[in-house]
Amino acid sequence: MRDRFLSERNANAAPATVSTFTFCASPEPASTDSPDEAEGSISGRILVYNPYPSLIASFYSFEVYTMNKTLLAAVGGIFTFATSPLITANESHIETTVVTATRTEQSVADILAPVTVFERADIERIQPNDLQELLSRAVGVSFVRNGGRGASTSLFLRGNQSNHTLVMIDGVRIGSATNGAPALTNLPPELIERVEIVRGSRSSLYGSEAIGGVINIITRKYHDTDGLQPMLQLTAGTQGTTKALAAISGGNEQTQVNISVLREETDGVDNTASKAGVAGDDDAFEQTAVNASFSHKINDKAELFAFYQNSQTESDYDNNCRAGGVTYTCSPYTDGEVSIANIRGEFQPLENWLLTLSVGESKDESTIDYHYVDPAAVGVSGDTFDTTRRVYSIQNDWSIGEHHVVTVGFERFLDQVESNLSYGEQSRGNKAYFAQWQADFGPVDLTIGGRNDDNEQFGTNDTGNASIGFDITESLKVVASYGEGFNAPTFNDLYYPFYGVPTLEPETSENTELELRGNHSWGNWSVARFENDVDKLIQYNPATFGPDQIEGAEIKGWEISVATEIMDWRIDANASLLDATDAKTGLDLRRRADKQANLDVSREWQHWGVSGSLRLVSSRYEDTANTDELSGYGLVDGTVFYRVNEEIKLQLALKNIFDKEYVSARSFSFGDYLSIGREAMFTITYTPK
């Protein structure tokens, strides 16, 4: 339905030249429900990775900002690279669309927001072991993980807090209502079809949590229209890791059904440096995930969609048990379950009117249990955190002529918390109205939007955004944007026993950015500047073991990227420079690296394909006082695949090839959280024809 609506609106639009990308990153603190635990082949369609000329960020400065030598060298390298005679011209044309940036399907040529997209082909080439590894290739994305696979993990976009990025699955917002962050471990890349990452504030479209940006994960669909198509994939690797994926899909032109089941087990690594008691053992992880989707085209003007995903995990970690004010030795683990369901209908009452109705629900449930507890312990018991988020939305999109789209919508969501712990409040509702106007005036594109949120606990909040793009030439474009954001405090920040502060207020932000991008036959490049001023920032303070609400934070930086093809080798490079500080003290925000860079090189032959990547991350501070510095590090990965025939594909992935030991976070009681180390994974995929 959206495809038809878009094609009618853009009937006379010229196709967009597309190339692709690999991406960059930048780190911060891991969040969890318990403060104790927190302690403790391209097949000839796109030649160059990630299809967006808008695909790399922003370039802004309302103040004088001096570029350092690293930035000048990178910018100079882009233009030197662009004029190299070795560069292969890319005459391929394809129109790619995204939905997340404007809540409407929009062609890549028209996007004013900084967007990164991973297609299924990119996921197959990268062969990530988990979602975190995939997203870390994107510009502006960084992670903190408390150990190995399955450990508590937090995502940070452009140096913003972990709960400042809204994460959705097929358009349904997910994440724990208690800690405000999604359980990324429960989202295996084997079940993902596509990921859209939008950087910069999007609260004017999505409300709370979108201060730093939005990530929309689209579940895997095989789109087979000729009977049934089964698929089987088996993986084995280091640390006793095994994975098995079985899927079946099929249907016809009107109806499509997809079902996938994944089972994963790994012995893991020791999450922390401590060897005290039972903390020196490896911390295992296991997961069972199911994904099902259904679509039915009623007629040319009505279509229905439904999906369900469920993931159950068991994750070991290192921590002590506390009861009656006494600390005991124990070996804890977390039983986690994340489930998402959605029903959506798309209707076209008139040729220029698209009506979308959606009902969704996500659940995030976790229970702490123990493999071992000191026999002397009395009264030790695990905590439970069960949260539910329900979302109801109505959206109208009107196409006015060929060059204008008006969007008006209503959204209501409800967060609920159930726990053995006593929270001051157990539910919170929010209703919102939003509107947006997109216009194309030839060389000038314009987007203006606004949203009113009425939060049951914190009252009303208005946010707006405006973006303008100007085509300097056919291949050069400049984009300027402004966006406001807000974020309501989490239930943990407010009410967690002996931790929460009920007087905390919502965080607000103003984000400005300016970007210069080039889209040429040889590939894409971008230089961007952004600044996000966050007022009343809430952050964890390890010195007080609780949340601080500081006066504000200034988060600004540069993002640089280039992607092209040279002598049949696809090359994608990017770098980000970040300056994230406490507005009052001038000290760096904890766990933010000020420099990061990615380099990705790949090539395919008739049956073979290889790729290699380098990721560099600079030093950062573990504490708010900037006295405990974590060293920088570099990681090298490589992959190779071989197609035996149309039915069988073999893959080998090597991660952290040089076995680099690095630390992204520290525990107060157990020392450094350890890195995973070198990994090797062998995969065989069988798709009978």
C-alpha positions as CSV (number, residue, x, y, z in Angstrom):
1,M,0.0,0.0,0.0
2,R,2.8,2.4,0.9
3,D,4.6,1.5,-2.2
4,R,1.6,2.4,-4.3
5,F,1.0,5.6,-2.5
6,L,4.6,6.6,-2.9
7,S,4.8,5.7,-6.5
8,E,1.7,7.8,-7.3
9,R,3.2,10.8,-5.4
10,N,6.6,10.5,-7.1
11,A,5.4,9.5,-10.5
12,N,7.5,12.1,-12.2
13,A,10.4,12.0,-9.9
14,A,13.9,11.1,-11.2
15,P,15.5,7.9,-9.8
16,A,18.1,8.4,-7.1
17,T,21.7,7.5,-7.6
18,V,22.5,5.2,-4.7
19,S,25.6,3.8,-3.1
20,T,26.3,2.3,0.3
21,F,28.1,2.6,3.6
22,T,29.7,1.1,6.6
23,F,29.5,3.0,9.8
24,C,31.1,4.4,12.9
25,A,30.6,4.5,16.7
26,S,31.1,6.1,20.2
27,P,30.6,4.6,24.1
28,E,28.8,5.0,27.6
29,P,27.2,3.3,30.7
30,A,25.4,0.0,30.7
31,S,21.9,0.1,32.2
32,T,20.0,-2.6,33.9
33,D,17.0,-3.1,36.1
34,S,19.1,-3.7,39.2
35,P,21.7,-1.1,40.3
36,D,23.6,-4.1,41.8
37,E,23.9,-5.7,38.4
38,A,24.8,-2.4,36.8
39,E,27.7,-2.4,39.2
40,G,28.6,-5.6,38.9
41,S,26.2,-11.5,-2.8
42,I,25.1,-8.2,-3.7
43,S,23.7,-9.8,-6.9
44,G,24.0,-6.7,-8.9
45,R,21.7,-4.3,-7.1
46,I,23.8,-1.9,-5.0
47,L,27.5,-1.5,-5.6
48,V,28.5,0.5,-2.5
49,Y,27.0,-0.2,1.0
50,N,24.1,1.6,2.7
51,P,22.0,3.4,0.3
52,Y,21.9,7.0,1.3
53,P,23.3,10.2,0.1
54,S,22.0,11.6,3.4
55,L,23.7,8.8,5.1
56,I,26.1,10.5,7.2
57,A,25.2,13.0,9.7
58,S,25.4,16.6,10.3
59,F,27.7,19.6,10.1
60,Y,26.8,22.6,12.2
61,S,28.2,25.5,14.2
62,F,26.5,28.6,15.5
63,E,29.7,29.3,17.4
64,V,33.3,29.4,16.2
65,Y,34.6,25.8,16.3
66,T,38.2,25.1,15.5
67,M,38.8,21.9,13.6
68,N,41.7,19.8,14.9
69,K,44.3,18.2,12.7
70,T,42.5,14.9,12.7
71,L,39.4,16.4,11.2
72,L,41.3,18.5,8.7
73,A,43.2,15.4,7.6
74,A,40.0,13.4,7.2
75,V,38.2,16.1,5.2
76,G,41.3,16.5,3.0
77,G,41.4,12.8,2.5
78,I,37.8,12.7,1.3
79,F,38.4,15.2,-1.5
80,T,41.7,13.7,-2.4
81,F,40.0,10.3,-2.6
82,A,37.2,11.7,-4.7
83,T,39.6,12.8,-7.4
84,S,41.6,9.5,-7.5
85,P,41.8,8.0,-11.0
86,L,41.4,4.5,-9.5
87,I,37.8,5.1,-8.6
88,T,35.4,3.1,-10.5
89,A,32.3,4.9,-11.9
90,N,29.0,3.5,-10.6
91,E,26.2,4.1,-13.0
92,S,23.7,1.9,-11.1
93,H,20.5,3.6,-10.2
94,I,17.9,2.3,-7.7
95,E,15.3,4.1,-5.6
96,T,15.4,3.2,-2.0
97,T,12.9,4.3,0.6
98,V,12.8,4.6,4.4
99,V,9.9,5.2,6.8
100,T,11.5,6.0,10.2
101,A,12.9,9.5,9.4
102,T,9.5,11.1,8.7
103,R,6.9,8.4,9.6
104,T,6.2,8.3,5.9
105,E,7.8,6.3,3.1
106,Q,10.2,8.6,1.5
107,S,12.7,8.1,-1.3
108,V,16.4,8.4,-0.4
109,A,16.8,11.4,-2.7
110,D,14.3,13.4,-0.6
111,I,15.6,12.6,2.9
112,L,16.8,15.6,5.0
113,A,17.5,13.6,8.1
114,P,20.9,11.9,8.7
115,V,20.0,8.2,8.1
116,T,21.9,4.9,8.1
117,V,20.4,1.7,6.7
118,F,21.5,-1.9,7.0
119,E,19.8,-4.2,4.4
120,R,19.7,-8.0,4.7
121,A,22.6,-8.2,2.2
122,D,24.7,-6.1,4.5
123,I,24.0,-8.3,7.5
124,E,24.9,-11.4,5.5
125,R,28.2,-9.8,4.5
126,I,29.2,-8.5,8.0
127,Q,28.0,-11.8,9.7
128,P,27.5,-10.1,13.1
129,N,27.3,-12.3,16.2
130,D,24.8,-10.0,17.8
131,L,22.9,-6.8,17.1
132,Q,25.4,-4.7,19.0
133,E,28.2,-5.7,16.6
134,L,26.0,-4.8,13.6
135,L,25.0,-1.4,14.9
136,S,28.5,-0.5,16.0
137,R,29.3,-0.1,12.2
138,A,27.0,2.9,12.0
139,V,28.1,6.5,12.4
140,G,27.6,7.8,15.8
141,V,26.7,4.5,17.5
142,S,28.6,3.1,20.5
143,F,28.1,0.5,23.2
144,V,29.0,-0.4,26.7
145,R,28.7,-4.1,27.6
146,N,29.3,-5.6,31.1
147,G,31.3,-8.6,29.8
148,G,30.5,-11.2,27.1
149,R,27.6,-12.4,25.1
150,G,24.3,-11.8,26.9
151,A,25.7,-9.3,29.4
152,S,23.8,-6.1,30.2
153,T,24.4,-3.8,27.2
154,S,23.6,-0.1,26.6
155,L,23.5,1.7,23.2
156,F,24.5,5.4,22.8
157,L,23.8,7.4,19.7
158,R,25.9,10.6,19.2
159,G,27.0,10.5,22.8
160,N,23.5,10.7,24.3
161,Q,22.3,8.6,27.2
162,S,21.3,5.0,26.7
163,N,17.6,5.8,27.2
164,H,17.8,8.8,24.8
165,T,17.5,6.6,21.8
166,L,14.0,5.2,20.9
167,V,14.3,1.6,19.7
168,M,11.4,0.1,17.8
169,I,10.7,-3.3,16.1
170,D,8.5,-3.0,13.1
171,G,7.4,0.4,14.3
172,V,6.5,-0.7,17.8
173,R,8.5,1.0,20.6
174,I,10.3,-1.5,22.9
175,G,12.4,-1.4,26.0
176,S,12.0,-1.8,29.7
177,A,9.7,0.7,31.4
178,T,11.9,0.4,34.5
179,N,15.3,1.2,33.2
180,G,14.2,2.8,29.9
181,A,16.5,0.7,27.7
182,P,15.8,-2.2,25.3
183,A,17.2,-5.7,25.8
184,L,19.3,-5.7,22.7
185,T,20.6,-9.2,23.5
186,N,17.1,-10.5,22.8
187,L,17.2,-9.3,19.2
188,P,19.3,-11.7,17.2
189,P,20.5,-10.5,13.7
190,E,19.5,-13.8,12.1
191,L,15.8,-12.6,12.5
192,I,16.4,-9.1,11.2
193,E,15.6,-8.0,7.6
194,R,16.6,-4.3,7.8
195,V,17.6,-1.6,10.3
196,E,17.0,2.1,9.9
197,I,19.0,4.5,12.1
198,V,18.0,8.1,12.3
199,R,20.3,10.5,14.1
200,G,19.3,13.7,15.8
201,S,16.2,14.5,17.9
202,R,12.9,13.0,16.7
203,S,10.7,13.8,19.7
204,S,8.5,15.9,17.4
205,L,7.5,12.7,15.7
206,Y,7.9,10.0,18.4
207,G,7.8,11.8,21.8
208,S,9.8,10.7,24.8
209,E,13.1,8.8,24.4
210,A,14.0,10.2,21.0
211,I,16.4,12.9,22.1
212,G,19.4,11.2,20.4
213,G,17.6,9.5,17.6
214,V,15.5,6.5,16.6
215,I,16.4,3.0,15.6
216,N,13.7,0.9,13.8
217,I,14.4,-2.8,13.4
218,I,12.4,-4.5,10.7
219,T,11.9,-8.3,11.2
220,R,13.0,-10.8,8.6
221,K,10.6,-11.6,5.8
222,Y,11.5,-13.8,2.8
223,H,9.0,-12.4,0.4
224,D,8.5,-15.6,-1.5
225,T,5.4,-15.7,-3.7
226,D,5.7,-19.1,-5.3
227,G,4.6,-21.8,-2.8
228,L,6.6,-22.6,0.3
229,Q,10.3,-21.9,0.8
230,P,12.2,-23.6,3.7
231,M,15.6,-22.6,5.0
232,L,18.1,-24.1,7.5
233,Q,21.2,-22.5,8.9
234,L,23.7,-24.1,11.4
235,T,26.6,-22.3,13.1
236,A,29.4,-23.5,15.4
237,G,32.3,-21.6,16.9
238,T,34.6,-20.8,19.7
239,Q,33.6,-20.7,23.4
240,G,31.3,-23.6,22.7
241,T,28.9,-21.5,20.6
242,T,26.2,-23.2,18.6
243,K,23.3,-21.7,16.6
244,A,20.5,-23.3,14.7
245,L,18.0,-21.3,12.6
246,A,15.0,-22.9,10.8
247,A,12.6,-20.8,8.7
248,I,9.7,-21.3,6.3
249,S,7.9,-18.7,4.2
250,G,5.5,-18.6,1.3
251,G,2.2,-17.4,0.0
252,N,1.0,-15.7,-3.1
253,E,0.5,-12.2,-4.5
254,Q,-2.2,-11.5,-1.9
255,T,-1.0,-13.3,1.2
256,Q,2.5,-13.8,2.8
257,V,3.5,-15.8,5.8
258,N,7.0,-16.1,7.4
259,I,8.0,-18.2,10.5
260,S,11.5,-18.4,12.0
261,V,12.9,-20.2,15.0
262,L,16.4,-19.7,16.4
263,R,18.3,-21.5,19.2
264,E,21.7,-20.3,20.5
265,E,24.0,-21.5,23.2
266,T,27.5,-20.4,24.3
267,D,29.7,-21.2,27.3
268,G,30.8,-17.5,27.2
269,V,33.7,-15.8,28.9
270,D,34.3,-14.6,32.4
271,N,32.5,-11.2,32.5
272,T,34.7,-9.6,35.1
273,A,38.4,-9.6,36.2
274,S,37.5,-10.8,39.7
275,K,38.4,-14.4,40.6
276,A,37.0,-14.1,44.1
277,G,34.6,-16.9,45.2
278,V,32.6,-18.2,42.2
279,A,33.2,-15.0,40.1
280,G,36.1,-16.6,38.2
281,D,33.9,-18.9,36.2
282,D,32.7,-18.4,32.6
283,D,29.4,-16.7,32.2
284,A,27.2,-18.7,29.8
285,F,24.3,-17.5,27.6
286,E,21.5,-19.2,25.8
287,Q,18.6,-18.0,23.8
288,T,15.4,-19.2,22.0
289,A,13.7,-16.8,19.6
290,V,10.6,-17.1,17.4
291,N,9.5,-14.7,14.7
292,A,6.2,-14.8,12.8
293,S,4.7,-12.3,10.3
294,F,1.6,-12.2,8.1
295,S,0.4,-9.8,5.5
296,H,-2.7,-9.9,3.3
297,K,-3.8,-7.6,0.5
298,I,-7.5,-7.2,0.7
299,N,-7.7,-5.1,-2.5
300,D,-5.8,-2.3,-4.1
301,K,-6.9,0.1,-1.3
302,A,-6.6,-2.0,1.8
303,E,-3.8,-4.2,3.3
304,L,-3.4,-5.9,6.7
305,F,-0.1,-6.7,8.5
306,A,0.6,-8.7,11.7
307,F,3.8,-9.9,13.4
308,Y,4.9,-11.5,16.7
309,Q,8.3,-12.0,18.1
310,N,9.4,-13.7,21.3
311,S,12.9,-14.2,22.7
312,Q,13.8,-16.0,25.9
313,T,17.3,-15.8,27.4
314,E,19.3,-17.0,30.3
315,S,22.4,-14.9,31.1
316,D,25.0,-15.6,33.8
317,Y,26.8,-12.7,35.4
318,D,29.1,-11.9,38.3
319,N,27.6,-10.3,41.5
320,N,27.2,-10.7,45.2
321,C,23.9,-11.4,47.0
322,R,22.7,-9.1,49.7
323,A,20.2,-9.9,52.5
324,G,19.6,-8.2,55.8
325,G,22.4,-5.8,55.2
326,V,24.9,-8.7,54.8
327,T,26.8,-9.6,51.5
328,Y,27.1,-13.2,50.5
329,T,28.8,-15.1,47.7
330,C,26.5,-16.3,45.0
331,S,26.4,-17.1,41.2
332,P,23.4,-15.2,39.7
333,Y,21.8,-15.3,36.3
334,T,18.9,-13.5,34.7
335,D,16.0,-15.2,33.0
336,G,14.8,-12.7,30.4
337,E,11.9,-12.6,28.0
338,V,11.0,-10.0,25.4
339,S,7.9,-10.3,23.2
340,I,6.4,-7.9,20.7
341,A,3.1,-8.1,18.9
342,N,1.5,-5.7,16.3
343,I,-1.5,-5.5,14.0
344,R,-1.5,-2.7,11.4
345,G,-3.9,-1.8,8.7
346,E,-3.2,0.5,5.7
347,F,-6.1,2.0,3.8
348,Q,-6.4,4.4,0.9
349,P,-9.9,6.0,1.0
350,L,-8.8,8.5,-1.7
351,E,-6.0,8.4,-4.2
352,N,-4.1,11.1,-2.2
353,W,-5.0,9.8,1.3
354,L,-3.3,7.0,3.2
355,L,-4.8,6.0,6.5
356,T,-2.8,3.8,8.9
357,L,-4.2,2.2,12.1
358,S,-1.9,0.4,14.4
359,V,-2.1,-1.5,17.8
360,G,1.1,-2.8,19.4
361,E,2.4,-4.3,22.6
362,S,5.9,-5.0,23.9
363,K,6.8,-6.9,27.1
364,D,10.1,-7.0,28.8
365,E,10.3,-9.5,31.7
366,S,13.3,-10.4,33.8
367,T,13.9,-12.5,36.9
368,I,17.1,-12.8,38.8
369,D,17.9,-16.3,40.1
370,Y,21.0,-18.2,41.4
371,H,23.0,-21.2,40.4
372,Y,24.7,-21.0,43.8
373,V,24.1,-19.2,47.0
374,D,26.4,-19.3,50.1
375,P,24.8,-21.8,52.5
376,A,25.1,-19.3,55.3
377,A,22.9,-16.9,53.4
378,V,19.5,-16.2,54.9
379,G,16.6,-14.5,53.0
380,V,18.4,-14.2,49.6
381,S,15.9,-14.0,46.8
382,G,15.9,-12.8,43.3
383,D,14.0,-9.8,42.0
384,T,11.5,-9.7,39.2
385,F,10.8,-6.9,36.7
386,D,7.9,-7.3,34.3
387,T,7.0,-4.3,32.2
388,T,4.4,-3.8,29.4
389,R,4.2,-1.0,26.8
390,R,1.0,-0.7,24.8
391,V,0.8,1.7,21.8
392,Y,-2.2,2.8,19.8
393,S,-1.9,5.1,16.8
394,I,-3.8,6.7,13.9
395,Q,-1.9,8.4,11.1
396,N,-3.2,10.2,8.1
397,D,-0.9,11.1,5.1
398,W,-2.3,13.4,2.4
399,S,-0.4,13.9,-0.8
400,I,-1.1,17.4,-2.2
401,G,-0.1,17.6,-5.8
402,E,3.3,16.2,-6.6
403,H,5.4,18.1,-4.2
404,H,3.7,18.3,-0.8
405,V,2.8,15.7,1.9
406,V,0.9,16.5,5.0
407,T,0.8,14.1,8.0
408,V,-1.5,14.4,11.0
409,G,-1.8,11.7,13.7
410,F,-2.7,10.7,17.2
411,E,-0.8,8.3,19.4
412,R,-1.4,6.9,22.9
413,F,0.9,4.6,24.9
414,L,0.7,3.1,28.4
415,D,3.7,1.8,30.5
416,Q,3.0,-0.6,33.3
417,V,5.4,-2.1,35.9
418,E,5.0,-5.3,38.0
419,S,7.8,-6.2,40.5
420,N,8.4,-7.8,43.8
421,L,10.0,-4.5,44.8
422,S,7.8,-1.5,45.8
423,Y,7.6,1.2,43.2
424,G,5.9,4.5,44.1
425,E,4.0,4.3,40.8
426,Q,3.3,1.3,38.6
427,S,1.8,2.8,35.5
428,R,2.0,6.0,33.3
429,G,0.1,7.0,30.3
430,N,0.8,9.4,27.5
431,K,-1.3,10.8,24.6
432,A,0.0,12.9,21.8
433,Y,-1.0,14.7,18.6
434,F,1.6,15.3,15.9
435,A,1.7,17.0,12.5
436,Q,4.2,17.4,9.7
437,W,4.6,19.1,6.3
438,Q,7.0,18.0,3.6
439,A,7.6,20.2,0.6
440,D,9.6,20.0,-2.6
441,F,10.3,23.3,-4.2
442,G,12.8,22.1,-6.9
443,P,16.3,22.8,-5.6
444,V,14.9,23.4,-2.1
445,D,13.3,20.7,0.2
446,L,11.6,21.6,3.4
447,T,10.2,19.6,6.4
448,I,8.4,21.2,9.3
449,G,6.7,19.3,12.2
450,G,5.5,19.5,15.7
451,R,4.0,17.3,18.5
452,N,2.1,17.8,21.7
453,D,2.6,15.1,24.4
454,D,0.3,15.0,27.4
455,N,2.1,12.8,30.0
456,E,0.0,11.6,32.9
457,Q,2.8,12.2,35.4
458,F,4.7,15.2,34.0
459,G,2.0,17.2,32.1
460,T,2.3,18.6,28.5
461,N,5.4,19.0,26.5
462,D,5.6,20.6,23.0
463,T,8.4,19.8,20.6
464,G,9.1,20.9,17.0
465,N,11.5,20.4,14.2
466,A,12.5,22.1,10.9
467,S,14.9,21.0,8.1
468,I,15.8,22.6,4.9
469,G,17.9,21.2,2.1
470,F,19.4,23.1,-0.9
471,D,20.8,21.5,-4.0
472,I,24.0,23.4,-4.7
473,T,24.6,21.3,-7.8
474,E,23.3,18.0,-9.1
475,S,25.8,16.2,-6.9
476,L,26.1,18.6,-3.9
477,K,23.5,19.3,-1.2
478,V,23.6,21.2,2.0
479,V,21.1,20.4,4.8
480,A,20.4,22.5,7.9
481,S,18.1,21.1,10.7
482,Y,16.8,22.1,14.1
483,G,14.9,19.7,16.5
484,E,13.6,19.7,20.0
485,G,13.4,16.7,22.3
486,F,12.3,15.6,25.8
487,N,12.6,12.5,27.9
488,A,10.6,11.5,31.0
489,P,12.6,9.9,33.9
490,T,12.4,6.1,34.1
491,F,10.6,4.3,36.9
492,N,14.0,3.2,38.2
493,D,15.3,6.8,38.3
494,L,12.2,7.8,40.2
495,Y,11.3,4.9,42.4
496,Y,13.8,2.1,42.6
497,P,14.2,1.3,46.4
498,F,17.2,3.1,48.0
499,Y,18.2,4.4,44.5
500,G,15.5,6.5,42.9
501,V,14.8,10.2,43.3
502,P,11.1,11.0,43.0
503,T,11.7,14.7,42.4
504,L,13.6,14.2,39.1
505,E,12.2,16.3,36.2
506,P,12.0,15.5,32.5
507,E,15.0,16.1,30.3
508,T,14.7,18.5,27.4
509,S,17.0,19.2,24.4
510,E,17.7,21.4,21.4
511,N,19.6,19.8,18.5
512,T,21.0,21.8,15.6
513,E,23.0,20.4,12.7
514,L,24.5,21.3,9.3
515,E,25.6,18.8,6.7
516,L,27.3,19.0,3.3
517,R,26.9,15.8,1.3
518,G,28.1,14.7,-2.1
519,N,26.4,12.0,-4.2
520,H,28.4,11.1,-7.3
521,S,28.7,8.3,-9.9
522,W,31.8,7.0,-7.9
523,G,30.0,7.0,-4.5
524,N,29.0,9.2,-1.6
525,W,30.7,11.4,1.0
526,S,29.5,13.6,3.8
527,V,30.9,16.1,6.3
528,A,28.6,17.0,9.1
529,R,28.5,19.1,12.3
530,F,25.9,18.7,15.1
531,E,25.2,20.1,18.6
532,N,22.7,18.9,21.1
533,D,22.2,20.9,24.3
534,V,20.4,18.7,26.9
535,D,18.9,20.4,30.0
536,K,18.4,18.6,33.3
537,L,20.4,15.6,32.2
538,I,20.0,12.5,34.3
539,Q,23.1,10.3,34.7
540,Y,24.3,7.5,37.0
541,N,27.0,8.7,39.4
542,P,29.2,5.7,40.6
543,A,30.4,7.8,43.5
544,T,26.9,8.0,45.0
545,F,25.4,4.8,43.5
546,G,22.4,6.8,42.3
547,P,21.1,9.2,39.6
548,D,22.3,12.7,39.3
549,Q,20.3,15.5,37.6
550,I,22.9,17.9,36.4
551,E,22.2,21.4,35.0
552,G,22.8,20.3,31.5
553,A,25.2,18.7,28.9
554,E,26.7,20.0,25.7
555,I,27.1,17.3,23.1
556,K,28.7,18.4,19.9
557,G,30.8,16.7,17.2
558,W,31.7,16.0,13.6
559,E,30.8,13.0,11.4
560,I,32.8,12.3,8.2
561,S,32.1,9.5,5.8
562,V,33.0,8.3,2.3
563,A,32.0,5.2,0.3
564,T,33.1,4.1,-3.1
565,E,34.5,1.2,-5.2
566,I,38.1,0.9,-6.5
567,M,39.1,-1.9,-8.8
568,D,36.1,-4.0,-7.8
569,W,36.8,-3.5,-4.1
570,R,34.1,-1.8,-2.1
571,I,35.5,0.7,0.4
572,D,33.6,2.4,3.2
573,A,35.3,4.7,5.8
574,N,34.0,7.0,8.4
575,A,35.1,8.9,11.5
576,S,33.4,10.7,14.3
577,L,34.7,13.3,16.7
578,L,32.7,13.9,19.9
579,D,32.9,16.5,22.6
580,A,30.3,15.6,25.3
581,T,30.7,17.6,28.5
582,D,28.9,18.7,31.7
583,A,27.7,22.2,30.8
584,K,28.6,23.5,34.3
585,T,31.9,21.8,35.1
586,G,33.2,21.3,31.6
587,L,34.2,17.7,32.5
588,D,33.6,14.9,30.0
589,L,30.5,12.8,30.4
590,R,31.5,9.3,31.5
591,R,32.2,6.5,29.0
592,R,32.2,8.8,25.9
593,A,35.1,8.3,23.4
594,D,36.0,11.5,21.7
595,K,37.3,9.8,18.5
596,Q,36.1,6.8,16.6
597,A,36.7,5.4,13.1
598,N,35.6,2.5,10.9
599,L,37.1,1.1,7.7
600,D,35.4,-1.7,5.8
601,V,36.8,-3.3,2.6
602,S,35.0,-6.1,0.7
603,R,35.0,-7.8,-2.7
604,E,33.0,-10.5,-4.4
605,W,33.8,-12.9,-7.2
606,Q,31.5,-15.4,-8.9
607,H,31.2,-17.8,-6.0
608,W,33.5,-16.2,-3.4
609,G,33.4,-13.1,-1.2
610,V,35.7,-11.6,1.4
611,S,35.6,-8.6,3.7
612,G,37.7,-7.0,6.4
613,S,37.1,-4.3,8.9
614,L,39.0,-2.1,11.3
615,R,37.4,-0.2,14.2
616,L,39.2,2.3,16.3
617,V,38.0,3.7,19.6
618,S,39.8,6.4,21.7
619,S,40.1,6.6,25.5
620,R,37.3,7.8,27.7
621,Y,36.6,8.2,31.4
622,E,34.8,5.7,33.6
623,D,33.8,8.3,36.3
624,T,32.1,11.7,36.3
625,A,35.2,13.2,38.0
626,N,37.4,12.2,35.0
627,T,40.0,10.5,37.2
628,D,39.6,6.9,36.0
629,E,40.6,6.7,32.3
630,L,39.8,3.7,30.1
631,S,42.3,3.1,27.3
632,G,41.4,3.2,23.6
633,Y,41.5,0.1,21.4
634,G,41.4,-1.2,17.9
635,L,39.6,-4.3,16.5
636,V,40.1,-6.2,13.3
637,D,37.5,-8.5,11.9
638,G,37.3,-10.6,8.7
639,T,34.7,-12.8,6.9
640,V,34.7,-15.1,3.8
641,F,31.9,-16.9,2.1
642,Y,31.7,-19.5,-0.7
643,R,28.6,-20.5,-2.6
644,V,28.7,-24.2,-3.4
645,N,25.6,-23.9,-5.5
646,E,22.2,-22.2,-5.5
647,E,21.2,-24.1,-2.4
648,I,24.3,-24.2,-0.1
649,K,26.4,-21.3,1.2
650,L,29.4,-21.6,3.5
651,Q,30.6,-18.7,5.7
652,L,33.5,-18.1,8.1
653,A,33.6,-15.1,10.4
654,L,36.7,-14.1,12.4
655,K,36.1,-11.5,15.1
656,N,38.8,-9.6,17.0
657,I,41.4,-11.5,15.0
658,F,44.4,-10.2,17.1
659,D,42.7,-11.1,20.3
660,K,42.8,-7.5,21.6
661,E,42.0,-7.2,25.3
662,Y,40.0,-4.0,26.1
663,V,37.7,-2.6,28.7
664,S,34.6,-0.5,28.0
665,A,33.4,-0.3,31.6
666,R,34.4,-1.2,35.2
667,S,32.5,-2.7,38.1
668,F,32.8,-1.2,41.6
669,S,33.1,-4.6,43.2
670,F,34.5,-6.9,40.5
671,G,37.0,-4.7,38.6
672,D,37.1,-4.5,34.8
673,Y,34.3,-5.9,32.6
674,L,36.3,-8.1,30.2
675,S,36.1,-8.2,26.4
676,I,35.1,-11.3,24.6
677,G,38.4,-11.9,22.8
678,R,39.0,-13.7,19.5
679,E,36.1,-15.5,18.0
680,A,35.6,-17.8,15.0
681,M,32.2,-18.9,13.6
682,F,31.5,-21.3,10.8
683,T,28.0,-21.3,9.2
684,I,26.3,-23.4,6.6
685,T,23.1,-22.3,5.0
686,Y,20.8,-24.6,3.1
687,T,18.0,-23.2,1.0
688,P,16.4,-25.9,-1.1
689,K,15.1,-24.8,-4.5
